[in-house]
């Protein structure tokens, strides 16, 4: 059973989400205070759902920073009453996988959790891909350069695998959005450019080409 850690200071909303997630078959751990959530880091969690603006001195951004110090891979969904591209970009910079704006349907949140869980924890038929000096372990979701691990976020890893499995194929930004964030993502396609920029920085030997007014291609 997959464990969801929900950090939400609106008690009624948290209870409603918890009920829907449990009906979907998840084990749910719920916190209303950011400090309690940070103290829980290190326990087995398959996905975190973080409200950005919490009632105490610790917000969702503080929590994801603490999570990423311990675990680069565990998926994180941000929730917020603010629908601003800046918040979404900052969340992605910190390693979040999705962003959902309040008010939202609990059913929609469950669907997003299902999609991320399926993507991140699915079995891979091919376990190892090599490119230049990089080795990509699809089962362990780890990347190595000449034997040394390169830390990638979940989205960075998913984007890398998308390109590696489709060498020399050109992708539009919309196609990348659908493949990585899902067809129900609403927001600026700037997140694609930002994710590509971060992947290039971490893996400079990737021959990842920009296609003017179109998208990207790995050669």
KOLDRENVEX-188563 format. One record per residue: residue number from 1; residue in three letters; x, y, z of N, C-alpha, C in turn. Coordinates in nm, 4 decimals. Layout:
! KOLDRENVEX-188563
NUM, ALA, X, Y, Z, X, Y, Z, X, Y, Z
...
//
This chain:
! KOLDRENVEX-188563
1, UNK, 0.0843, -0.1198, 0.0000, 0.0000, 0.0000, 0.0000, 0.0877, 0.1247, 0.0000
2, UNK, 0.0532, 0.2194, -0.0863, 0.1293, 0.3437, -0.0939, 0.0860, 0.4403, 0.0169
3, UNK, 0.1844, 0.5117, 0.0719, 0.1575, 0.6078, 0.1789, 0.1633, 0.7502, 0.1252
4, UNK, 0.0575, 0.8258, 0.1530, 0.0495, 0.9669, 0.1169, 0.0647, 1.0498, 0.2438
5, UNK, 0.1541, 1.1476, 0.2420, 0.1660, 1.2402, 0.3546, 0.1020, 1.3724, 0.3136
6, UNK, -0.0069, 1.4064, 0.3793, -0.0849, 1.5264, 0.3485, -0.0572, 1.6336, 0.4532
7, UNK, -0.0149, 1.7514, 0.4081, 0.0104, 1.8641, 0.4986, -0.0847, 1.9757, 0.4590
8, UNK, -0.1890, 1.9942, 0.5386, -0.2971, 2.0880, 0.5077, -0.3544, 2.1403, 0.6384
9, UNK, -0.3541, 2.2753, 0.6545, -0.3986, 2.3317, 0.7816, -0.5491, 2.3579, 0.7881
10, UNK, -0.6201, 2.3434, 0.6770, -0.7659, 2.3520, 0.6798, -0.8198, 2.2143, 0.7178
11, UNK, -0.8634, 2.2006, 0.8423, -0.8954, 2.0689, 0.8978, -1.0060, 1.9991, 0.8201
12, UNK, -1.1128, 2.0709, 0.7880, -1.2244, 2.0086, 0.7155, -1.1800, 1.9593, 0.5782
13, UNK, -1.1020, 2.0410, 0.5089, -1.0520, 2.0011, 0.3775, -0.9588, 1.8812, 0.3898
14, UNK, -0.8723, 1.8845, 0.4904, -0.7788, 1.7735, 0.5104, -0.8530, 1.6427, 0.5357
15, UNK, -0.9578, 1.6484, 0.6174, -1.0356, 1.5274, 0.6465, -1.1055, 1.4752, 0.5217
16, UNK, -1.1548, 1.5675, 0.4388, -1.2223, 1.5273, 0.3153, -1.1237, 1.4602, 0.2193
17, UNK, -1.0076, 1.5220, 0.2014, -0.9061, 1.4649, 0.1131, -0.8613, 1.3288, 0.1652
18, UNK, -0.8410, 1.3201, 0.2958, -0.7980, 1.1939, 0.3573, -0.8989, 1.0834, 0.3284
19, UNK, -1.0272, 1.1160, 0.3393, -1.1324, 1.0172, 0.3132, -1.1266, 0.9675, 0.1694
20, UNK, -1.1135, 1.0598, 0.0753, -1.1088, 1.0216, -0.0668, -0.9847, 0.9380, -0.0978
21, UNK, -0.8710, 0.9763, -0.0414, -0.7482, 0.9015, -0.0666, -0.7556, 0.7612, -0.0072
22, UNK, -0.8128, 0.7493, 0.1107, -0.8258, 0.6176, 0.1732, -0.9211, 0.5286, 0.0945
23, UNK, -1.0284, 0.5880, 0.0408, -1.1202, 0.5106, -0.0435, -1.0510, 0.4620, -0.1705
24, UNK, -0.9510, 0.5389, -0.2156, -0.8754, 0.5006, -0.3354, -0.7670, 0.3976, -0.3044
25, UNK, -0.7542, 0.3614, -0.1771, -0.6612, 0.2554, -0.1398, -0.5290, 0.3009, -0.0827
26, UNK, -0.5187, 0.4289, -0.0468, -0.3926, 0.4804, 0.0063, -0.3932, 0.4831, 0.1589
27, UNK, -0.2747, 0.4669, 0.2155, -0.2541, 0.4940, 0.3571, -0.2198, 0.6422, 0.3700
28, UNK, -0.2918, 0.7153, 0.4543, -0.2753, 0.8608, 0.4617, -0.2263, 0.9028, 0.5998
29, UNK, -0.1174, 0.9781, 0.6008, -0.0670, 1.0426, 0.7221, -0.0936, 1.1915, 0.7057
30, UNK, -0.1577, 1.2526, 0.8053, -0.2049, 1.3902, 0.7904, -0.1449, 1.4808, 0.8974
31, UNK, -0.0948, 1.5974, 0.8549, -0.0436, 1.6978, 0.9479, -0.1049, 1.8335, 0.9155
32, UNK, -0.1335, 1.9112, 1.0200, -0.1838, 2.0472, 1.0015, -0.0751, 2.1518, 1.0266
33, UNK, 0.0366, 2.1106, 1.0865, 0.1468, 2.2020, 1.1155, 0.2717, 2.1612, 1.0380
34, UNK, 0.3385, 2.2606, 0.9816, 0.4592, 2.2336, 0.9058, 0.5695, 2.1712, 0.9891
35, UNK, 0.5803, 2.2128, 1.1152, 0.6855, 2.1590, 1.2018, 0.6684, 2.0094, 1.2237
36, UNK, 0.5426, 1.9650, 1.2392, 0.5167, 1.8218, 1.2570, 0.5526, 1.7443, 1.1304
37, UNK, 0.5234, 1.8049, 1.0152, 0.5559, 1.7392, 0.8883, 0.7069, 1.7235, 0.8723
38, UNK, 0.7821, 1.8269, 0.9054, 0.9280, 1.8197, 0.8942, 0.9841, 1.7122, 0.9863
39, UNK, 0.9270, 1.7003, 1.1049, 0.9726, 1.5966, 1.1981, 0.9447, 1.4560, 1.1454
40, UNK, 0.8477, 1.4441, 1.0538, 0.8103, 1.3125, 1.0004, 0.9002, 1.2710, 0.8836
41, UNK, 0.9740, 1.3654, 0.8270, 1.0623, 1.3344, 0.7136, 1.1625, 1.2267, 0.7543
42, UNK, 1.1794, 1.1293, 0.6682, 1.2651, 1.0146, 0.6978, 1.1855, 0.8874, 0.7101
43, UNK, 1.0550, 0.9020, 0.7394, 0.9653, 0.7873, 0.7377, 0.9285, 0.7538, 0.5934
44, UNK, 0.8794, 0.6321, 0.5714, 0.8470, 0.5881, 0.4360, 0.7224, 0.6595, 0.3851
45, UNK, 0.7412, 0.7432, 0.2840, 0.6314, 0.8154, 0.2194, 0.6501, 0.8008, 0.0686
46, UNK, 0.5417, 0.7698, -0.0024, 0.5503, 0.7527, -0.1475, 0.5165, 0.8816, -0.2226
47, UNK, 0.4396, 0.9695, -0.1606, 0.4079, 1.0983, -0.2224, 0.3636, 1.1963, -0.1140
48, UNK, 0.4072, 1.3213, -0.1257, 0.3691, 1.4285, -0.0337, 0.2724, 1.5232, -0.1036
49, UNK, 0.1739, 1.5718, -0.0280, 0.0844, 1.6776, -0.0747, 0.1000, 1.7940, 0.0228
50, UNK, 0.1531, 1.9062, -0.0250, 0.1880, 2.0179, 0.0625, 0.1079, 2.1426, 0.0285
51, UNK, 0.0399, 2.1970, 0.1284, -0.0195, 2.3299, 0.1145, 0.0936, 2.4319, 0.1294
52, UNK, 0.1028, 2.5246, 0.0355, 0.2133, 2.6213, 0.0400, 0.2016, 2.7134, 0.1608
53, UNK, 0.0819, 2.7710, 0.1816, 0.0637, 2.8683, 0.2886, -0.0002, 2.8014, 0.4093
54, UNK, 0.0809, 2.7717, 0.5097, 0.0327, 2.7100, 0.6326, 0.0192, 2.8153, 0.7419
55, UNK, -0.0484, 2.7778, 0.8486, -0.0780, 2.8742, 0.9535, 0.0391, 2.9067, 1.0442
56, UNK, 0.1419, 2.8211, 1.0472, 0.2546, 2.8479, 1.1366, 0.3699, 2.9124, 1.0592
57, UNK, 0.4871, 2.9158, 1.1211, 0.6012, 2.9851, 1.0605, 0.6668, 2.9050, 0.9486
58, UNK, 0.6281, 2.7790, 0.9331, 0.6876, 2.6919, 0.8319, 0.5889, 2.6741, 0.7180
59, UNK, 0.6306, 2.7047, 0.5950, 0.5404, 2.6901, 0.4809, 0.5796, 2.5695, 0.3955
60, UNK, 0.5030, 2.5485, 0.2885, 0.5280, 2.4337, 0.2026, 0.6648, 2.4356, 0.1377
61, UNK, 0.7149, 2.5556, 0.1053, 0.8480, 2.5665, 0.0458, 0.9560, 2.5191, 0.1436
62, UNK, 0.9393, 2.5548, 0.2712, 1.0349, 2.5092, 0.3726, 1.0340, 2.3567, 0.3827
63, UNK, 0.9139, 2.2992, 0.3744, 0.9020, 2.1538, 0.3892, 0.9673, 2.0810, 0.2730
64, UNK, 0.9414, 2.1275, 0.1489, 1.0002, 2.0560, 0.0349, 1.1526, 2.0679, 0.0351
65, UNK, 1.2047, 2.1808, 0.0823, 1.3506, 2.1928, 0.0928, 1.4059, 2.0872, 0.1883
66, UNK, 1.3358, 2.0673, 0.3004, 1.3792, 1.9667, 0.3976, 1.3641, 1.8257, 0.3409
67, UNK, 1.2565, 1.8035, 0.2647, 1.2366, 1.6721, 0.2019, 1.3495, 1.6423, 0.1047
68, UNK, 1.3824, 1.7400, 0.0202, 1.4831, 1.7174, -0.0837, 1.6240, 1.6985, -0.0268
69, UNK, 1.6469, 1.7445, 0.0944, 1.7757, 1.7180, 0.1584, 1.7916, 1.5698, 0.1901
70, UNK, 1.6779, 1.5018, 0.2102, 1.6788, 1.3596, 0.2445, 1.6479, 1.2702, 0.1251
71, UNK, 1.5641, 1.3188, 0.0345, 1.5135, 1.2339, -0.0742, 1.4884, 1.3187, -0.1985
72, UNK, 1.5654, 1.2935, -0.3037, 1.5512, 1.3692, -0.4287, 1.4377, 1.3157, -0.5150
73, UNK, 1.3892, 1.1944, -0.4856, 1.3003, 1.1261, -0.5781, 1.1526, 1.1293, -0.5400
74, UNK, 1.1217, 1.1313, -0.4112, 0.9814, 1.1181, -0.3703, 0.8976, 1.2302, -0.4325
75, UNK, 0.7839, 1.1970, -0.4949, 0.7008, 1.2994, -0.5596, 0.6363, 1.3941, -0.4584
76, UNK, 0.6163, 1.5183, -0.5017, 0.5530, 1.6212, -0.4186, 0.4512, 1.6973, -0.5029
77, UNK, 0.3306, 1.7130, -0.4488, 0.2279, 1.7969, -0.5100, 0.2075, 1.9189, -0.4211
78, UNK, 0.2136, 2.0375, -0.4796, 0.1830, 2.1603, -0.4073, 0.0362, 2.1978, -0.4271
79, UNK, -0.0264, 2.2503, -0.3225, -0.1598, 2.3083, -0.3338, -0.1540, 2.4513, -0.2811
80, UNK, -0.2362, 2.5395, -0.3400, -0.2355, 2.6791, -0.2966, -0.3606, 2.7490, -0.3459
81, UNK, -0.4036, 2.8491, -0.2696, -0.5160, 2.9323, -0.3128, -0.4710, 3.0352, -0.4157
82, UNK, -0.3402, 3.0489, -0.4339, -0.2867, 3.1451, -0.5307, -0.2588, 3.0744, -0.6629
83, UNK, -0.3075, 3.1329, -0.7717, -0.2865, 3.0766, -0.9052, -0.1920, 3.1688, -0.9817
84, UNK, -0.0631, 3.1575, -0.9508, 0.0361, 3.2453, -1.0121, 0.1499, 3.1619, -1.0698
85, UNK, 0.1931, 3.1994, -1.1907, 0.3023, 3.1262, -1.2547, 0.4282, 3.1283, -1.1693
86, UNK, 0.4512, 3.2393, -1.0972, 0.5713, 3.2505, -1.0151, 0.5742, 3.1419, -0.9085
87, UNK, 0.4588, 3.1158, -0.8451, 0.4516, 3.0108, -0.7439, 0.4811, 2.8744, -0.8056
88, UNK, 0.4260, 2.8513, -0.9254, 0.4465, 2.7227, -0.9921, 0.5925, 2.7039, -1.0301
89, UNK, 0.6537, 2.8099, -1.0840, 0.7943, 2.8023, -1.1226, 0.8821, 2.7766, -1.0008
90, UNK, 0.8552, 2.8486, -0.8909, 0.9341, 2.8300, -0.7694, 0.9180, 2.6880, -0.7170
91, UNK, 0.7938, 2.6377, -0.7205, 0.7702, 2.5007, -0.6761, 0.8490, 2.4004, -0.7582
92, UNK, 0.8512, 2.4194, -0.8897, 0.9259, 2.3292, -0.9774, 1.0759, 2.3414, -0.9538
93, UNK, 1.1215, 2.4629, -0.9300, 1.2638, 2.4836, -0.9003, 1.3046, 2.4038, -0.7766
94, UNK, 1.2138, 2.3946, -0.6810, 1.2428, 2.3243, -0.5563, 1.2197, 2.1743, -0.5684
95, UNK, 1.1653, 2.1302, -0.6833, 1.1516, 1.9863, -0.7053, 1.0127, 1.9299, -0.6913
96, UNK, 0.9082, 2.0136, -0.7019, 0.7721, 1.9597, -0.6956, 0.7345, 1.8960, -0.8290
97, UNK, 0.6340, 1.8088, -0.8264, 0.5905, 1.7368, -0.9460, 0.4613, 1.7917, -1.0043
98, UNK, 0.3829, 1.8590, -0.9226, 0.2545, 1.9103, -0.9704, 0.2119, 2.0248, -0.8802
99, UNK, 0.1149, 2.1017, -0.9283, 0.0647, 2.2192, -0.8562, -0.0847, 2.2271, -0.8844
100, UNK, -0.1650, 2.2301, -0.7808, -0.3098, 2.2358, -0.7985, -0.3641, 2.3539, -0.7184
101, UNK, -0.4501, 2.4321, -0.7821, -0.4996, 2.5561, -0.7225, -0.6317, 2.5332, -0.6505
102, UNK, -0.6417, 2.5887, -0.5306, -0.7676, 2.5853, -0.4561, -0.8645, 2.6886, -0.5123
103, UNK, -0.9945, 2.6619, -0.5077, -1.0559, 2.5354, -0.4646, -1.0441, 2.4291, -0.5728
104, UNK, -1.0271, 2.3057, -0.5321, -1.0163, 2.1966, -0.6279, -1.1035, 2.0801, -0.5816
105, UNK, -1.1327, 1.9920, -0.6739, -1.2108, 1.8732, -0.6431, -1.1213, 1.7680, -0.5790
106, UNK, -1.1687, 1.7065, -0.4717, -1.0913, 1.5992, -0.4086, -1.0694, 1.4838, -0.5055
107, UNK, -1.1684, 1.4603, -0.5909, -1.1548, 1.3545, -0.6911, -1.0421, 1.3870, -0.7886
108, UNK, -1.0315, 1.5158, -0.8263, -0.9239, 1.5560, -0.9169, -0.7879, 1.5329, -0.8528
109, UNK, -0.7762, 1.5664, -0.7246, -0.6495, 1.5458, -0.6553, -0.6133, 1.3978, -0.6522
110, UNK, -0.7111, 1.3128, -0.6252, -0.6860, 1.1682, -0.6233, -0.6383, 1.1203, -0.7601
111, UNK, -0.6999, 1.1717, -0.8668, -0.6589, 1.1334, -1.0020, -0.5142, 1.1736, -1.0290
112, UNK, -0.4763, 1.2911, -0.9813, -0.3383, 1.3364, -1.0012, -0.2409, 1.2502, -0.9214
113, UNK, -0.2805, 1.2155, -0.8003, -0.1970, 1.1265, -0.7189, -0.1811, 0.9924, -0.7894
114, UNK, -0.2917, 0.9381, -0.8396, -0.2869, 0.8095, -0.9106, -0.1899, 0.8150, -1.0285
115, UNK, -0.1980, 0.9231, -1.1040, -0.1149, 0.9367, -1.2242, 0.0337, 0.9424, -1.1884
116, UNK, 0.0660, 1.0196, -1.0847, 0.2065, 1.0323, -1.0452, 0.2586, 0.9009, -0.9877
117, UNK, 0.1786, 0.8363, -0.9036, 0.2186, 0.7076, -0.8457, 0.2449, 0.6059, -0.9565
118, UNK, 0.1553, 0.6012, -1.0535, 0.1704, 0.5056, -1.1641, 0.2967, 0.5344, -1.2438
119, UNK, 0.3245, 0.6631, -1.2659, 0.4414, 0.7008, -1.3455, 0.5722, 0.6738, -1.2720
120, UNK, 0.5758, 0.7076, -1.1449, 0.7012, 0.7008, -1.0703, 0.7354, 0.5586, -1.0277
121, UNK, 0.6348, 0.4805, -0.9911, 0.6615, 0.3492, -0.9336, 0.6293, 0.2330, -1.0264
122, UNK, 0.6032, 0.2613, -1.1527, 0.5730, 0.1532, -1.2465, 0.6984, 0.0699, -1.2734
123, UNK, 0.6765, -0.0552, -1.3104, 0.7868, -0.1436, -1.3482, 0.8355, -0.1062, -1.4871
124, UNK, 0.9638, -0.1062, -1.5043, 1.0235, -0.0736, -1.6336, 1.0770, -0.2015, -1.6979
125, UNK, 1.0425, -0.2237, -1.8270, 1.0889, -0.3438, -1.8961, 1.2389, -0.3378, -1.9232
126, UNK, 1.2898, -0.2199, -1.9508, 1.4329, -0.2014, -1.9704, 1.4885, -0.1333, -1.8465
127, UNK, 1.5938, -0.1892, -1.7898, 1.6397, -0.1387, -1.6611, 1.7575, -0.0428, -1.6714
128, UNK, 1.8277, -0.0421, -1.7851, 1.9461, 0.0425, -1.7943, 1.9570, 0.1047, -1.9333
129, UNK, 1.9792, 0.2353, -1.9364, 2.0028, 0.3072, -2.0616, 2.1353, 0.3813, -2.0477
130, UNK, 2.2177, 0.3752, -2.1513, 2.3445, 0.4478, -2.1494, 2.3447, 0.5551, -2.2576
131, UNK, 2.4122, 0.6652, -2.2279, 2.4254, 0.7769, -2.3225, 2.5528, 0.8517, -2.2860
132, UNK, 2.6460, 0.8590, -2.3830, 2.7759, 0.9214, -2.3557, 2.8360, 0.8579, -2.2296
133, UNK, 2.8684, 0.9390, -2.1291, 2.9248, 0.8861, -2.0045, 2.8181, 0.8623, -1.8979
134, UNK, 2.6913, 0.8708, -1.9366, 2.5820, 0.8568, -1.8406, 2.5223, 0.7160, -1.8456
135, UNK, 2.4889, 0.6635, -1.7282, 2.4135, 0.5390, -1.7152, 2.2873, 0.5700, -1.6370
136, UNK, 2.1725, 0.5284, -1.6896, 2.0436, 0.5584, -1.6274, 1.9780, 0.4278, -1.5852
137, UNK, 1.9632, 0.4089, -1.4551, 1.8976, 0.2906, -1.3998, 1.7494, 0.3216, -1.3847
138, UNK, 1.6662, 0.2607, -1.4698, 1.5237, 0.2915, -1.4694, 1.4517, 0.2308, -1.3501
139, UNK, 1.5015, 0.1200, -1.2994, 1.4374, 0.0557, -1.1848, 1.4600, 0.1358, -1.0571
140, UNK, 1.5841, 0.1740, -1.0341, 1.6175, 0.2506, -0.9138, 1.5998, 0.4009, -0.9332
141, UNK, 1.5718, 0.4416, -1.0597, 1.5542, 0.5828, -1.0926, 1.6770, 0.6641, -1.0475
142, UNK, 1.7921, 0.6165, -1.0920, 1.9186, 0.6820, -1.0583, 1.9987, 0.7064, -1.1858
143, UNK, 2.0781, 0.8138, -1.1839, 2.1625, 0.8495, -1.2975, 2.3072, 0.8579, -1.2494
144, UNK, 2.3976, 0.8010, -1.3280, 2.5391, 0.8018, -1.2929, 2.6210, 0.8582, -1.4083
145, UNK, 2.7220, 0.9357, -1.3740, 2.8194, 0.9835, -1.4717, 2.9552, 0.9276, -1.4338
146, UNK, 3.0045, 0.8349, -1.5158, 3.1310, 0.7671, -1.4894, 3.1327, 0.7099, -1.3477
147, UNK, 3.0217, 0.6488, -1.3080, 3.0119, 0.5817, -1.1788, 2.9700, 0.6688, -1.0628
148, UNK, 2.9643, 0.8006, -1.0823, 2.9246, 0.8921, -0.9750, 2.7799, 0.9345, -0.9950
149, UNK, 2.7002, 0.9236, -0.8879, 2.5575, 0.9542, -0.9002, 2.5342, 1.1029, -0.9249
150, UNK, 2.4416, 1.1307, -1.0163, 2.3951, 1.2671, -1.0424, 2.2529, 1.2773, -0.9891
151, UNK, 2.2303, 1.3656, -0.8951, 2.0990, 1.3775, -0.8322, 2.0020, 1.4523, -0.9238
152, UNK, 1.8894, 1.3879, -0.9557, 1.7843, 1.4506, -1.0346, 1.6537, 1.4481, -0.9574
153, UNK, 1.5700, 1.5487, -0.9791, 1.4348, 1.5460, -0.9242, 1.3506, 1.4489, -1.0061
154, UNK, 1.2301, 1.4199, -0.9589, 1.1416, 1.3275, -1.0295, 1.1121, 1.3755, -1.1708
155, UNK, 1.0782, 1.5028, -1.1862, 1.0458, 1.5556, -1.3183, 1.1680, 1.5577, -1.4094
156, UNK, 1.2827, 1.5917, -1.3550, 1.4050, 1.5906, -1.4356, 1.4343, 1.4504, -1.4870
157, UNK, 1.4181, 1.3519, -1.3995, 1.4424, 1.2134, -1.4400, 1.3430, 1.1702, -1.5475
158, UNK, 1.2154, 1.2027, -1.5286, 1.1135, 1.1644, -1.6266, 1.1395, 1.2284, -1.7626
159, UNK, 1.1821, 1.3543, -1.7628, 1.2131, 1.4214, -1.8890, 1.3337, 1.3563, -1.9565
160, UNK, 1.4352, 1.3233, -1.8776, 1.5531, 1.2564, -1.9326, 1.5151, 1.1244, -1.9989
161, UNK, 1.4336, 1.0439, -1.9309, 1.3925, 0.9140, -1.9855, 1.3099, 0.9326, -2.1127
162, UNK, 1.2235, 1.0345, -2.1136, 1.1438, 1.0622, -2.2337, 1.2346, 1.0848, -2.3544
163, UNK, 1.3386, 1.1660, -2.3365, 1.4301, 1.1934, -2.4474, 1.5145, 1.0710, -2.4832
164, UNK, 1.5624, 0.9992, -2.3811, 1.6481, 0.8836, -2.4078, 1.5740, 0.7730, -2.4819
165, UNK, 1.4465, 0.7570, -2.4528, 1.3668, 0.6534, -2.5195, 1.3173, 0.6983, -2.6567
166, UNK, 1.3416, 0.8249, -2.6886, 1.2950, 0.8802, -2.8168, 1.4055, 0.9632, -2.8817
167, UNK, 1.5242, 0.9027, -2.8933, 1.6386, 0.9728, -2.9525, 1.6048, 1.0218, -3.0927
168, UNK, 1.6463, 1.1438, -3.1215, 1.6287, 1.2071, -3.2531, 1.4831, 1.2404, -3.2867
169, UNK, 1.3945, 1.2257, -3.1906, 1.2551, 1.2656, -3.2123, 1.2350, 1.4070, -3.1589
170, UNK, 1.1685, 1.4896, -3.2363, 1.1408, 1.6272, -3.1947, 1.0095, 1.6332, -3.1177
171, UNK, 1.0124, 1.7008, -3.0037, 0.8936, 1.7178, -2.9204, 0.8561, 1.8656, -2.9140
172, UNK, 0.7281, 1.8944, -2.9298, 0.6811, 2.0295, -2.9017, 0.6729, 2.0480, -2.7509
173, UNK, 0.6637, 2.1719, -2.7076, 0.6484, 2.1975, -2.5649, 0.5183, 2.1367, -2.5127
174, UNK, 0.4126, 2.1439, -2.5917, 0.2848, 2.0864, -2.5492, 0.2949, 1.9352, -2.5334
175, UNK, 0.3686, 1.8697, -2.6216, 0.3861, 1.7246, -2.6104, 0.4636, 1.6888, -2.4840
176, UNK, 0.5618, 1.7704, -2.4510, 0.6378, 1.7465, -2.3282, 0.5499, 1.7701, -2.2059
177, UNK, 0.4692, 1.8754, -2.2098, 0.3760, 1.9005, -2.0995, 0.2853, 1.7805, -2.0777
178, UNK, 0.2277, 1.7270, -2.1854, 0.1369, 1.6127, -2.1740, 0.2087, 1.4899, -2.1193
179, UNK, 0.3311, 1.4666, -2.1664, 0.4047, 1.3468, -2.1266, 0.4526, 1.3522, -1.9823
180, UNK, 0.4915, 1.4694, -1.9361, 0.5523, 1.4818, -1.8037, 0.4523, 1.5281, -1.6980
181, UNK, 0.3722, 1.6287, -1.7306, 0.2780, 1.6843, -1.6326, 0.1372, 1.6273, -1.6479
182, UNK, 0.1058, 1.5722, -1.7648, -0.0270, 1.5176, -1.7881, -0.1136, 1.6127, -1.8688
183, UNK, -0.2129, 1.5563, -1.9366, -0.2971, 1.6358, -2.0266, -0.3871, 1.7333, -1.9528
184, UNK, -0.4043, 1.7137, -1.8206, -0.4912, 1.8026, -1.7445, -0.4152, 1.9203, -1.6835
185, UNK, -0.2856, 1.9349, -1.7197, -0.2074, 2.0472, -1.6670, -0.2529, 2.1775, -1.7319
186, UNK, -0.2739, 2.2793, -1.6479, -0.3087, 2.4118, -1.6983, -0.2061, 2.5112, -1.6448
187, UNK, -0.1403, 2.5808, -1.7348, -0.0399, 2.6779, -1.6935, 0.0533, 2.7103, -1.8087
188, UNK, 0.1513, 2.7908, -1.7809, 0.2451, 2.8364, -1.8831, 0.3386, 2.7238, -1.9262
189, UNK, 0.3732, 2.7207, -2.0567, 0.4705, 2.6222, -2.1039, 0.6134, 2.6639, -2.0696
190, UNK, 0.6281, 2.7745, -1.9984, 0.7606, 2.8150, -1.9497, 0.8205, 2.7098, -1.8571
191, UNK, 0.7351, 2.6300, -1.7941, 0.7864, 2.5271, -1.7033, 0.8707, 2.4255, -1.7792
192, UNK, 0.8388, 2.4023, -1.9081, 0.9175, 2.3100, -1.9903, 1.0581, 2.3646, -2.0100
193, UNK, 1.0675, 2.4917, -2.0488, 1.1987, 2.5536, -2.0701, 1.2818, 2.5524, -1.9423
194, UNK, 1.2156, 2.5760, -1.8303, 1.2865, 2.5774, -1.7024, 1.3383, 2.4380, -1.6685
195, UNK, 1.2560, 2.3357, -1.6922, 1.2974, 2.1984, -1.6625, 1.4127, 2.1552, -1.7531
196, UNK, 1.4058, 2.1905, -1.8806, 1.5146, 2.1594, -1.9740, 1.6436, 2.2290, -1.9309
197, UNK, 1.6316, 2.3548, -1.8898, 1.7500, 2.4300, -1.8455, 1.8180, 2.3605, -1.7281
198, UNK, 1.7386, 2.3131, -1.6325, 1.7959, 2.2470, -1.5150, 1.8584, 2.1122, -1.5514
199, UNK, 1.7947, 2.0406, -1.6448, 1.8496, 1.9122, -1.6884, 1.9825, 1.9318, -1.7614
200, UNK, 1.9893, 2.0331, -1.8454, 2.1146, 2.0634, -1.9156, 2.2267, 2.0991, -1.8178
201, UNK, 2.1915, 2.1718, -1.7140, 2.2915, 2.2139, -1.6159, 2.3487, 2.0938, -1.5416
202, UNK, 2.2617, 1.9981, -1.5076, 2.3076, 1.8811, -1.4328, 2.3761, 1.7779, -1.5228
203, UNK, 2.3337, 1.7711, -1.6505, 2.3894, 1.6727, -1.7443, 2.4396, 1.7458, -1.8693
204, UNK, 2.5510, 1.8158, -1.8591, 2.5971, 1.9019, -1.9692, 2.6370, 1.8262, -2.0956
205, UNK, 2.6585, 1.6955, -2.0869, 2.6971, 1.6182, -2.2056, 2.5770, 1.5737, -2.2884
206, UNK, 2.4574, 1.6030, -2.2418, 2.3386, 1.5732, -2.3215, 2.3359, 1.6642, -2.4439
207, UNK, 2.3215, 1.6051, -2.5600, 2.3105, 1.6848, -2.6825, 2.1631, 1.7184, -2.7048
208, UNK, 2.1126, 1.8042, -2.6171, 1.9710, 1.8400, -2.6154, 1.9526, 1.9709, -2.6915
209, UNK, 1.8933, 1.9612, -2.8090, 1.8848, 2.0752, -2.8996, 1.7520, 2.1488, -2.8879
210, UNK, 1.7592, 2.2813, -2.8898, 1.6390, 2.3644, -2.8958, 1.5970, 2.3809, -3.0415
211, UNK, 1.4675, 2.3711, -3.0657, 1.4130, 2.3922, -3.1998, 1.3294, 2.5192, -3.1950
212, UNK, 1.3705, 2.6187, -3.2687, 1.3102, 2.7519, -3.2613, 1.1590, 2.7461, -3.2830
213, UNK, 1.0860, 2.8041, -3.1886, 0.9403, 2.8133, -3.1928, 0.8718, 2.6769, -3.2015
214, UNK, 0.9423, 2.5733, -3.1558, 0.8836, 2.4387, -3.1624, 0.9017, 2.3642, -3.0307
215, UNK, 1.0246, 2.3253, -3.0002, 1.0467, 2.2479, -2.8792, 1.1900, 2.2002, -2.8676
216, UNK, 1.2078, 2.0677, -2.8445, 1.3407, 2.0144, -2.8166, 1.3583, 1.8760, -2.8794
217, UNK, 1.4873, 1.8398, -2.8999, 1.5215, 1.7084, -2.9539, 1.6553, 1.6650, -2.8960
218, UNK, 1.6640, 1.5375, -2.8552, 1.7902, 1.4804, -2.8092, 1.8547, 1.4043, -2.9241
219, UNK, 1.9780, 1.4424, -2.9574, 2.0507, 1.3769, -3.0671, 2.1554, 1.2807, -3.0113
//
